[in-house]
Amino acid sequence: MPAEAIKVTVDTVAMAVQQGQLEILLIKRKHDPFKNLWALPGGFLEDDDSTVEIAAARELLEETNVGDVYLEQLFTFGDRERDPRGRVVTVSYLALLRQDDLELRASTDASGVAWWPVLDLPKLAFDHRRIVEYAHQRLKYKIEYSAAAFSLLPPKFTLRDLQSVYEAVLGRSVDNRNFRKRFLKSGVLQELAETSQEGSYRPARLYSFVEQEFEQLPDRPVFVF
Amino acid sequence: MPAEAIKVTVDTVAMAVQQGQLEILLIKRKHDPFKNLWALPGGFLEDDDSTVEIAAARELLEETNVGDVYLEQLFTFGDRERDPRGRVVTVSYLALLRQDDLELRASTDASGVAWWPVLDLPKLAFDHRRIVEYAHQRLKYKIEYSAAAFSLLPPKFTLRDLQSVYEAVLGRSVDNRNFRKRFLKSGVLQELAETSQEGSYRPARLYSFVEQEFEQLPDRPVFVF
């Protein structure tokens, strides 16, 4: 195959934490290849897309109705055998979302759109399983060395909510006391006057994330538990 | 332009530190577009390349005679206007090298191959200046949070050599005493019995990098100066 026949696609791993589980947004393919399998939302880069990132945002919106998201480029996968249609190089992106903010709607090209738990994924089309694993690894790193966890939370959250995000992403429990202590002294949380009443727990203090603080700290805090 | 006309290239930012300067390996273009301008070594992904990384290694070898290097994928650039030949998406890679180990040789496609100081680059073809800036930024981060600095050093080096690499990459001087103290207590340096005698300095102790130590440290050391 001459180099001219190579195509470029974009694929987005959109992640959210729901009920203590890390979940990924998938669409069900209506057409071949991999008809009826689940896949990452994505598609071909088109010349109307002035940048690759804009193509990823366009495909995500078209296929899932999720718009206005911050996309981070992850990695480009281009192994020869990854697509049965021929040589297709895909640029992958990560989006961190809150499910409550979204109203999913599948495009006419797909027969479904849904959130799936990372720990219980269906069989995926192409090499999308590998892309999901790469994204998950990146997110694990990001929540330890950046403020990424707060993109997965509503503006007001309890320490329990915050810990739940870390545990969902890391896939393990973290020490309760140490977790709270580290965050409370880190300077990135603003204690609010309000409390949250959920279920049979006693009212819990609500916090918000102080983005400016985080950016301005001379030694960036590291949240490795 | 239909999506079918999109092409994929690879470009490598190969970096080394020489005489206290951070330098980049460039080739001089013999043909249009950008004839006679300097550019990153790279070229079109071909179907014989089983992976994109293999394409980058092949192009680097063909164009500069530099082979057998570790390549790290950096970022994929695909803005519509970046190549006058049409839509070309390029996957960029970073290589960290030691100039003493290499014998450069330009391919017949190029009219030159040379190391250029990052702080004194010529006008570059395409958006290669932007790619170089991205690579430099990544390297600044990497030497603070990984063992990347040692890829730029020979197996035996003095503390002065090590500090010179940090200063060249960061583009500023670092505090001498603090630098030495941090590294000596980090556990990643093995003190050797040998010394180095250079110029009119008094003999300086030689060290080697203890890779295993670095990997096994529970809290990875951070070399932010």
Interface residues (C-beta under 8 A of the other chain):
Chain A: M1 P2 A3 E4 A5 I6 K7 V8 F44 L45 E46 D47 D49 S50 T51 V52 Q73 F75 T76 F77 G78 D79 R80 R87 V89 V91 Y145 D219 V224
Chain B: M1 P2 A3 E4 A5 I6 K7 V8 F44 L45 E46 D47 D49 S50 T51 V52 Q73 F75 T76 F77 G78 D79 R80 R87 V89 V91 Y145 D219 V224
